[in-house]
């Protein structure tokens, strides 16, 4: 039994209906504000960004670059905190 790709996105729907002008997103001087597309026209990975559970799983895998960067950053912060306490 296979799950259709469209049913996966049904749980998370776009907050802007199709055809809505998204004001304030344009950053180009001569550009126009973009228009919202239908949910099916956006890539699958975009909807994964909204799923907090998937994002936590992604960053907690030891083989993931983000995981190692976070671990290193936390270690540096802890080290810097201890250096500040000594002075």
N, C-alpha and C positions, 0 to 999 in steps of 0.2 A: 504494500500500500504506500503510495507516495503522497506527499503533502504539496499542494500547489503553492507556488511562490506568492501568489496574490493573497492567500489566506494568512500568511505569516505577517503581512503588513497590516492586516485588518485590526490587529490589536493596538497598533500605534498609528494614529491618523495625523495628518498634517494639521497644524493650527491655522493655516491660511488656505481658504478654498481656492480652487483653480481659477486663474484669471485675476486674482487680487494683486494690485500693484504694491510691492514691498518697498515702502518709502524709507529713505535714510540708509539703505544698504549700499547704494552706489558711492564709490569713493573717487571715481574719475571725474575730472573737471568737465569734460564734454559728454560724459556718459549719461544714460537714462536709468531710472530705477527699474530693477528686474520685475518680471511678472511671475507669480507662482504657477508652477506646473501641476499636472495631475500627479498624485502619489505614485502611480505606476511608472512615471517617467524619471523618477529619481533612482539612483543605484541602491542596491540592497544594503551595502555597508553603511549608508547614511542612517538607516533606521537602527542599526546596531549602536550607533553613537548615543542614542537616547536611552538605551537599555543599561541601567547602572550595574545590574548583575553581570552582564557580559563584559563590561568595561573593567570591573573588579577582577573577574576571572582572567582577563587578558593581561592585566598588570601584575598579577600575583604568580604567574608562571616563572620559575627560575630561569628558563631558557629565553625569556623575553628581555630585550634590550632595555625597555622601560623599567622593568623590575630591577635590573642591576644599576641603572642610573639612579633610581629612587633610593636603593640601599646605600650607594656611595654618597649621595647627597645627605642622607640622614646621618651617616657616619661623620661626614665633614662638619655638619651642624653640631653634633654632639661634641666633637673635638674642639671646635671653636668656642662652644659654651664653657667647656672645662678650662680652656686657656683664659677666658675672661674672668673666671672665678679665682684664678691664682693671683691675679694682679690686684 
